[in-house]
Amino acid sequence: MSSGVAELSNKVEITDAGPSRKKLAIEIPAGVVTERLEQSFSMAAVNSELPGFRKGRAPRQLIEKRFGAGIRQEAKQQLVAQAYSQAVEQHKLQVIGEPTSPTLEAVEVVPGKPLAFEIEVEVMPVFEVPSLDGIAVKKPTVNVTDEIVDKQLETLRINEGSLESREVSEPGDYITGHAVMTSDKDGTTFYDLHGAVVQVPTADKNGKGMILGVVVEDFAKQFGLPKAGQVATIKVVGPENHEVEALRGVPVTIAFTVDRVDRIIPATNDYLVQMFGLESEEKLREETRKSAEGQLRVRQMTVLRSQVSKHLVENTKIDLPERLTAQQAARTLERRRMELMYRGVSPQDIEMHIAELREDSNKIAQRELRQTFILNKAAEQLGVSVNEGEVNAYIVQMAQSQGARPDQLRQQMIQNNQIPGIVQTIREHKALDAILAKATVTEMDSEEYNALARTGQI
């Protein structure tokens, strides 16, 4: 822009749009709009090649007729993006989500006229963190019993087991197929997934199952025991905290076309001994005990951190939106997923837990979000940072807990854009550990601790 136009400033009015949300009413001066349009059309004229004209020689009228709509749209996007960024910087807004503007599409950019529009943004709530010193916590002992070792071995045998193809499905079997979820309201397709996998609920599930990340209370009854080639139909209502906002509270139908039915045949202990290159089954149990002890220590640290988090949430006054946005819900679910993977929870149980979290009341979901905001601010106060070595160590621990190769897990997480979630989780853990270093810790037997936890006293 020329120096005269560059000196023109945008008009910005900021108002509250609800808890943790701001509305920005921005007006870009007519002179800025006109000059940006002129620049855009001039650039288009220089670069355009039209029949009958040499490059850069086509008349303005023809450029306007052929490319005008696209040029004006691009100019509007540039003007809006620049004005929004300036407003955020000048007013020091701590934006934590993507901006939204339902009416922006209808706004037209016209030479000689100012460009006025409104944008809403999610911002960091303003609150005070309570004292981080001397928080009282209870620490359960780590006691690896033979029962825990047996259960760990059973899980390992299943994870390393083989698939046996079946003609007819039975409880516990895994069914692979093509799943399509559509809205009963307007026919919108939310998911269309080939290679989807569901498990026929076992007796202890009381008929509850999961499909496409949604918990269905009477899944066994609706899904039945289909064979390959058959179609099972499931009806359910979208979870109120689903990260796809359009799905929330909407009745949907899931059509599942069965491709194959498989049953997991657990590996034998002899197979595991050979696979891990161990000397005997006794050595296998010894190594399994060590692994279980490591996981219990991780869980021990988890319950300590959970007590600190609970104390902070219950003693911090913070206003949040009445309903979680899609971005907030996605962040909350991703944070919980990283926690569960680190603790060694099986992939199947993780997905069920995430599905159940989607079903949880908005009150519980808001508690999760409140905890994220509080820990973020506590980390700032404590000067907590995260380096690459810590991220790599965290991934190694997750890989060991999941029985995966660290390099493959890291690559998978990079592809799925999960590294930022890991960084956030590590930062929260470090903040909690810094607070725990100053806490008042009381040790107690694990059974006594579990009894207190079941009654809600911890």
C-alpha positions as CSV (number, residue, x, y, z in Angstrom):
1,M,0.0,0.0,0.0
2,S,1.0,3.6,-0.5
3,S,2.1,5.5,2.7
4,G,-1.1,7.5,2.7
5,V,-3.4,4.5,2.7
6,A,-1.3,2.5,5.0
7,E,-1.8,5.2,7.7
8,L,-5.5,4.6,7.6
9,S,-6.5,2.4,10.6
10,N,-9.3,-0.1,10.9
11,K,-12.2,0.6,13.3
12,V,-12.4,-2.3,15.8
13,E,-15.1,-2.7,18.5
14,I,-14.8,-5.7,20.8
15,T,-17.7,-7.0,22.9
16,D,-18.4,-10.1,24.9
17,A,-20.2,-12.8,23.0
18,G,-20.5,-15.1,26.1
19,P,-18.1,-16.7,28.5
20,S,-14.6,-17.0,26.9
21,R,-15.9,-15.6,23.6
22,K,-15.4,-12.2,22.0
23,K,-17.1,-10.5,19.1
24,L,-14.9,-8.3,16.9
25,A,-16.8,-5.7,14.8
26,I,-14.2,-4.5,12.2
27,E,-14.5,-1.8,9.6
28,I,-11.7,-1.5,7.0
29,P,-11.5,2.1,5.5
30,A,-12.8,2.6,1.9
31,G,-9.3,3.8,0.8
32,V,-7.7,0.5,1.9
33,V,-10.4,-1.5,0.2
34,T,-10.0,0.4,-3.1
35,E,-6.3,0.2,-3.2
36,R,-6.3,-3.6,-2.4
37,L,-8.8,-4.1,-5.3
38,E,-6.7,-2.1,-7.6
39,Q,-3.6,-4.0,-6.7
40,S,-5.4,-7.3,-7.3
41,F,-6.8,-6.3,-10.7
42,S,-3.4,-4.9,-11.8
43,M,-1.7,-8.1,-10.8
44,A,-4.3,-10.2,-12.7
45,A,-3.9,-8.0,-15.8
46,V,-0.2,-8.5,-15.8
47,N,-0.4,-12.3,-15.4
48,S,-3.5,-13.0,-17.6
49,E,-3.3,-14.5,-21.0
50,L,-6.5,-14.1,-23.0
51,P,-7.2,-15.0,-26.6
52,G,-6.4,-12.1,-29.0
53,F,-4.2,-10.3,-26.5
54,R,-0.6,-10.5,-25.6
55,K,0.1,-11.4,-22.0
56,G,-0.5,-8.4,-19.8
57,R,-2.3,-6.5,-22.5
58,A,-5.9,-7.5,-22.0
59,P,-8.3,-4.6,-21.3
60,R,-9.5,-4.0,-17.7
61,Q,-13.2,-4.5,-18.7
62,L,-12.4,-8.0,-20.1
63,I,-10.4,-8.9,-16.9
64,E,-13.3,-7.7,-14.8
65,K,-15.8,-9.8,-16.8
66,R,-13.7,-12.9,-16.9
67,F,-12.1,-12.9,-13.4
68,G,-13.8,-10.2,-11.4
69,A,-15.7,-12.4,-9.0
70,G,-12.7,-14.4,-8.1
71,I,-10.4,-11.4,-7.7
72,R,-12.8,-9.6,-5.4
73,Q,-13.2,-12.8,-3.3
74,E,-9.5,-13.2,-3.0
75,A,-9.1,-9.5,-2.1
76,K,-11.8,-9.8,0.6
77,Q,-10.0,-12.8,2.1
78,Q,-6.7,-11.0,2.2
79,L,-8.3,-7.8,3.7
80,V,-10.2,-9.8,6.4
81,A,-7.3,-11.9,7.4
82,Q,-5.0,-8.9,7.7
83,A,-7.5,-6.9,9.7
84,Y,-8.3,-9.8,12.0
85,S,-4.6,-10.4,12.7
86,Q,-4.0,-6.8,13.4
87,A,-7.0,-6.6,15.8
88,V,-5.9,-9.7,17.7
89,E,-2.3,-8.3,18.1
90,Q,-3.3,-4.7,18.9
91,H,-5.9,-5.7,21.5
92,K,-3.7,-8.6,22.9
93,L,-6.4,-11.2,22.6
94,Q,-5.4,-14.7,23.7
95,V,-7.2,-16.6,21.0
96,I,-7.3,-20.3,21.5
97,G,-9.6,-21.4,18.6
98,E,-10.3,-20.7,15.0
99,P,-12.4,-17.6,14.3
100,T,-16.0,-18.0,13.1
101,S,-18.2,-15.6,11.1
102,P,-21.5,-17.0,9.7
103,T,-22.3,-13.8,7.9
104,L,-18.9,-13.1,6.3
105,E,-19.7,-15.0,3.2
106,A,-22.5,-12.5,2.3
107,V,-20.3,-9.5,2.8
108,E,-19.2,-7.9,-0.5
109,V,-16.1,-5.9,-1.2
110,V,-16.9,-2.8,-3.2
111,P,-14.4,-0.1,-4.4
112,G,-14.9,3.2,-2.7
113,K,-16.8,1.7,0.3
114,P,-15.5,0.5,3.6
115,L,-15.6,-3.3,4.3
116,A,-17.4,-4.0,7.6
117,F,-17.8,-7.5,9.1
118,E,-18.0,-9.4,12.4
119,I,-16.0,-12.3,13.7
120,E,-16.3,-14.3,16.9
121,V,-13.3,-15.9,18.6
122,E,-12.8,-18.2,21.5
123,V,-10.4,-16.7,24.0
124,M,-8.5,-17.7,27.1
125,P,-10.8,-17.1,30.1
126,V,-9.6,-14.6,32.8
127,F,-9.2,-16.2,36.2
128,E,-6.8,-16.6,39.2
129,V,-5.1,-19.8,40.0
130,P,-5.2,-20.8,43.7
131,S,-2.1,-21.3,45.8
132,L,0.1,-24.1,44.4
133,D,1.9,-24.8,47.7
134,G,1.1,-27.6,50.2
135,I,-1.8,-29.3,48.5
136,A,-2.7,-32.5,50.4
137,V,-2.6,-35.7,48.4
138,K,-2.7,-39.4,49.2
139,K,-0.2,-41.8,47.6
140,P,-1.2,-45.5,47.1
141,T,1.5,-48.2,47.4
142,V,2.6,-50.2,44.3
143,N,1.8,-53.9,44.9
144,V,2.1,-56.2,41.9
145,T,0.1,-59.4,42.7
146,D,0.0,-62.7,40.9
147,E,-3.5,-61.8,39.8
148,I,-2.2,-58.6,38.1
149,V,0.6,-60.6,36.4
150,D,-2.0,-63.2,35.1
151,K,-4.2,-60.4,33.7
152,Q,-1.2,-58.7,32.1
153,L,-0.2,-62.0,30.5
154,E,-3.7,-62.6,29.3
155,T,-3.8,-59.2,27.6
156,L,-0.4,-59.9,26.0
157,R,-1.6,-63.3,24.7
158,I,-4.6,-61.6,23.1
159,N,-2.5,-58.8,21.6
160,E,-0.2,-61.3,20.0
161,G,-2.9,-63.7,19.1
162,S,-4.0,-64.7,15.6
163,L,-7.2,-64.1,13.7
164,E,-9.5,-67.0,12.8
165,S,-12.1,-66.4,10.2
166,R,-15.6,-67.3,11.2
167,E,-18.8,-68.0,9.2
168,V,-21.2,-66.8,12.0
169,S,-20.4,-64.1,14.5
170,E,-20.6,-64.7,18.3
171,P,-20.1,-62.5,21.3
172,G,-16.5,-61.3,21.5
173,D,-15.9,-61.7,17.8
174,Y,-14.6,-58.8,15.6
175,I,-16.5,-57.8,12.5
176,T,-15.0,-55.7,9.7
177,G,-17.1,-53.9,7.2
178,H,-18.4,-50.7,5.5
179,A,-20.1,-48.3,8.0
180,V,-22.1,-45.3,6.9
181,M,-23.7,-42.9,9.4
182,T,-26.4,-40.6,8.1
183,S,-28.7,-38.1,9.8
184,D,-32.4,-39.1,10.1
185,K,-33.2,-35.4,10.1
186,D,-31.9,-34.4,6.6
187,G,-29.9,-37.3,5.2
188,T,-26.4,-35.7,5.9
189,T,-23.6,-38.3,5.8
190,F,-21.4,-37.9,8.8
191,Y,-19.2,-40.9,8.3
192,D,-18.5,-43.3,5.3
193,L,-15.8,-45.7,6.4
194,H,-14.5,-48.8,4.7
195,G,-12.6,-51.2,7.0
196,A,-14.6,-50.2,10.1
197,V,-14.3,-52.7,13.0
198,V,-16.8,-53.5,15.7
199,Q,-16.8,-56.1,18.4
200,V,-19.9,-58.1,19.3
201,P,-20.4,-57.3,23.0
202,T,-19.5,-60.0,25.5
203,A,-21.9,-61.0,28.3
204,D,-20.3,-58.7,30.8
205,K,-21.1,-55.6,28.6
206,N,-24.8,-56.0,29.1
207,G,-25.5,-55.5,25.4
208,K,-23.6,-52.2,25.3
209,G,-21.2,-51.7,22.3
210,M,-19.5,-49.0,20.2
211,I,-19.6,-48.2,16.5
212,L,-17.9,-45.3,14.7
213,G,-16.9,-43.8,18.1
214,V,-20.4,-43.7,19.5
215,V,-21.7,-45.8,22.4
216,V,-24.9,-47.7,21.8
217,E,-26.6,-49.0,25.0
218,D,-28.6,-51.8,23.2
219,F,-25.9,-52.4,20.5
220,A,-26.1,-56.2,20.8
221,K,-29.9,-56.2,20.3
222,Q,-29.8,-53.9,17.2
223,F,-26.6,-55.3,15.7
224,G,-27.4,-59.0,16.2
225,L,-25.0,-61.7,14.9
226,P,-24.6,-60.9,11.2
227,K,-22.7,-63.0,8.6
228,A,-20.5,-61.7,5.8
229,G,-22.5,-59.9,3.2
230,Q,-25.4,-59.0,5.5
231,V,-26.2,-55.5,6.6
232,A,-26.8,-54.5,10.2
233,T,-28.7,-51.3,11.0
234,I,-28.1,-49.3,14.2
235,K,-30.1,-46.3,15.3
236,V,-28.7,-43.9,17.9
237,V,-28.7,-40.2,18.9
238,G,-25.4,-38.3,18.4
239,P,-23.5,-37.6,21.7
240,E,-24.0,-34.1,23.1
241,N,-20.3,-33.5,23.3
242,H,-19.3,-34.9,19.9
243,E,-16.5,-33.0,18.2
244,V,-18.7,-32.8,15.1
245,E,-21.2,-30.2,16.3
246,A,-23.8,-31.0,13.6
247,L,-24.1,-34.5,14.9
248,R,-24.9,-33.5,18.5
249,G,-28.3,-34.6,19.6
250,V,-29.3,-35.7,16.1
251,P,-30.9,-39.1,15.5
252,V,-28.7,-41.1,13.1
253,T,-28.8,-44.4,11.3
254,I,-25.6,-46.5,10.9
255,A,-25.7,-49.1,8.1
256,F,-22.9,-51.7,8.6
257,T,-22.2,-54.0,5.6
258,V,-20.3,-57.0,7.0
259,D,-17.2,-58.0,5.0
260,R,-15.7,-60.6,7.4
261,V,-16.0,-62.0,10.9
262,D,-12.9,-62.9,12.9
263,R,-12.1,-64.3,16.3
264,I,-8.9,-63.7,18.2
265,I,-7.1,-66.9,19.2
266,P,-4.8,-66.0,22.1
267,A,-1.2,-66.8,21.7
268,T,0.3,-69.4,24.0
269,N,2.9,-68.7,26.7
270,D,5.4,-70.9,24.8
271,Y,4.8,-68.7,21.7
272,L,5.5,-65.5,23.8
273,V,8.6,-67.1,25.3
274,Q,10.0,-67.7,21.8
275,M,8.8,-64.4,20.4
276,F,10.6,-62.4,23.1
277,G,13.7,-64.7,23.1
278,L,13.3,-65.6,26.8
279,E,14.7,-68.7,28.5
280,S,11.5,-70.0,30.1
281,E,7.9,-69.3,31.1
282,E,9.2,-68.3,34.5
283,K,11.3,-65.6,32.9
284,L,8.3,-64.5,30.9
285,R,6.3,-64.0,34.2
286,E,9.3,-62.2,35.7
287,E,9.5,-59.7,32.8
288,T,5.7,-59.3,32.8
289,R,5.9,-58.5,36.5
290,K,8.5,-55.8,35.8
291,S,6.3,-54.3,33.1
292,A,3.2,-54.4,35.3
293,E,5.2,-52.7,38.1
294,G,6.2,-49.9,35.7
295,Q,2.6,-49.4,34.6
296,L,1.4,-49.3,38.2
297,R,4.0,-46.6,39.0
298,V,2.7,-44.7,36.0
299,R,-0.9,-45.1,37.4
300,Q,0.4,-44.2,40.9
301,M,1.7,-40.9,39.4
302,T,-1.6,-40.5,37.5
303,V,-3.7,-40.7,40.7
304,L,-1.4,-38.1,42.4
305,R,-1.8,-35.8,39.5
306,S,-5.5,-36.3,39.4
307,Q,-5.8,-35.3,43.1
308,V,-3.9,-32.1,42.4
309,S,-6.1,-31.4,39.3
310,K,-9.3,-32.0,41.3
311,H,-8.1,-29.5,44.0
312,L,-7.3,-26.9,41.4
313,V,-10.6,-27.3,39.6
314,E,-12.7,-27.2,42.7
315,N,-10.9,-24.1,44.0
316,T,-10.8,-22.0,40.8
317,K,-13.6,-19.7,39.7
318,I,-13.7,-19.7,35.9
319,D,-16.5,-19.0,33.5
320,L,-16.7,-21.2,30.4
321,P,-19.1,-21.4,27.5
322,E,-22.4,-23.3,28.2
323,R,-21.6,-25.8,25.5
324,L,-18.3,-27.0,24.3
325,T,-17.4,-26.0,20.7
326,A,-16.1,-28.6,18.3
327,Q,-12.5,-27.4,18.8
328,Q,-12.8,-27.6,22.6
329,A,-14.4,-31.1,22.4
330,A,-11.6,-32.3,20.1
331,R,-8.9,-30.9,22.3
332,T,-10.5,-32.6,25.4
333,L,-10.8,-36.0,23.7
334,E,-7.2,-35.8,22.3
335,R,-5.8,-34.9,25.8
336,R,-7.6,-37.9,27.3
337,R,-6.4,-40.2,24.5
338,M,-2.8,-39.3,25.2
339,E,-3.2,-39.9,28.9
340,L,-4.7,-43.4,28.4
341,M,-2.0,-44.4,25.9
342,Y,0.7,-43.4,28.3
343,R,-0.9,-45.4,31.1
344,G,-0.9,-48.5,28.9
345,V,-4.6,-48.9,28.3
346,S,-5.4,-51.1,25.4
347,P,-6.3,-49.4,22.1
348,Q,-9.8,-51.0,22.2
349,D,-10.4,-49.8,25.7
350,I,-9.2,-46.4,24.8
351,E,-11.7,-46.1,22.0
352,M,-14.5,-47.2,24.2
353,H,-13.4,-44.7,26.9
354,I,-13.3,-41.9,24.3
355,A,-16.8,-42.9,23.0
356,E,-18.1,-42.8,26.6
357,L,-16.5,-39.4,27.2
358,R,-18.5,-38.2,24.2
359,E,-21.6,-39.4,25.9
360,D,-20.8,-37.8,29.2
361,S,-22.8,-34.9,30.5
362,N,-21.7,-31.4,29.5
363,K,-20.9,-30.8,33.1
364,I,-18.2,-33.5,33.0
365,A,-16.9,-32.3,29.7
366,Q,-16.7,-28.7,31.0
367,R,-14.7,-30.0,34.0
368,E,-12.1,-31.4,31.6
369,L,-11.9,-28.1,29.7
370,R,-11.6,-26.1,32.9
371,Q,-8.7,-28.4,34.0
372,T,-6.9,-27.7,30.7
373,F,-7.2,-24.0,31.1
374,I,-6.1,-24.1,34.7
375,L,-3.1,-26.3,34.1
376,N,-2.0,-24.1,31.1
377,K,-2.0,-21.1,33.4
378,A,-0.2,-22.9,36.2
379,A,2.4,-24.0,33.7
380,E,3.0,-20.4,32.7
381,Q,3.4,-19.4,36.3
382,L,5.9,-22.2,37.0
383,G,7.8,-21.5,33.8
384,V,7.3,-25.0,32.4
385,S,8.6,-25.8,28.9
386,V,8.9,-29.0,26.8
387,N,11.8,-30.1,24.7
388,E,12.1,-32.6,21.9
389,G,13.9,-35.2,24.1
390,E,10.9,-35.2,26.5
391,V,8.5,-35.7,23.6
392,N,10.6,-38.7,22.3
393,A,10.8,-40.2,25.8
394,Y,7.0,-39.9,26.2
395,I,6.5,-41.6,22.9
396,V,8.8,-44.4,23.9
397,Q,6.8,-45.0,27.1
398,M,3.6,-45.0,25.1
399,A,5.0,-47.5,22.7
400,Q,6.2,-49.8,25.4
401,S,2.7,-49.6,27.1
402,Q,1.0,-50.3,23.8
403,G,3.5,-53.0,22.6
404,A,4.4,-50.9,19.6
405,R,7.7,-49.8,18.0
406,P,8.6,-46.2,19.1
407,D,9.7,-45.1,15.6
408,Q,6.5,-46.4,14.0
409,L,4.3,-44.8,16.7
410,R,6.1,-41.5,16.3
411,Q,5.7,-41.5,12.6
412,Q,2.0,-42.4,13.0
413,M,1.5,-39.5,15.4
414,I,3.2,-37.1,13.1
415,Q,0.9,-38.1,10.3
416,N,-2.1,-37.7,12.5
417,N,-0.9,-34.3,13.8
418,Q,-0.9,-35.7,17.4
419,I,2.5,-34.3,18.4
420,P,1.0,-31.0,19.6
421,G,-1.3,-33.0,21.9
422,I,1.6,-34.8,23.3
423,V,3.5,-31.5,24.0
424,Q,0.4,-30.2,25.8
425,T,0.1,-33.4,27.9
426,I,3.8,-33.3,28.9
427,R,3.5,-29.7,29.8
428,E,0.5,-30.4,32.0
429,H,2.3,-33.4,33.6
430,K,5.4,-31.3,34.3
431,A,3.2,-28.5,35.9
432,L,1.5,-31.1,38.1
433,D,4.8,-32.7,39.1
434,A,6.2,-29.3,40.0
435,I,3.1,-28.7,42.2
436,L,3.4,-32.3,43.7
437,A,7.0,-31.5,44.7
438,K,5.6,-28.9,47.1
439,A,2.5,-31.0,48.1
440,T,1.8,-32.6,51.5
441,V,1.9,-36.4,50.6
442,T,0.4,-39.1,52.8
443,E,1.2,-42.8,51.8
444,M,-1.4,-45.5,52.2
445,D,-2.1,-49.1,51.2
446,S,-3.4,-49.4,47.7
447,E,-6.6,-51.3,48.8
448,E,-7.4,-48.6,51.3
449,Y,-6.8,-46.0,48.7
450,N,-9.1,-47.8,46.2
451,A,-11.8,-48.0,48.9
452,L,-11.7,-44.3,49.4
453,A,-11.7,-43.6,45.7
454,R,-14.8,-45.8,45.1
455,T,-16.7,-43.7,47.7
456,G,-15.6,-40.4,46.2
457,Q,-13.5,-39.4,49.1
458,I,-10.4,-38.9,46.9
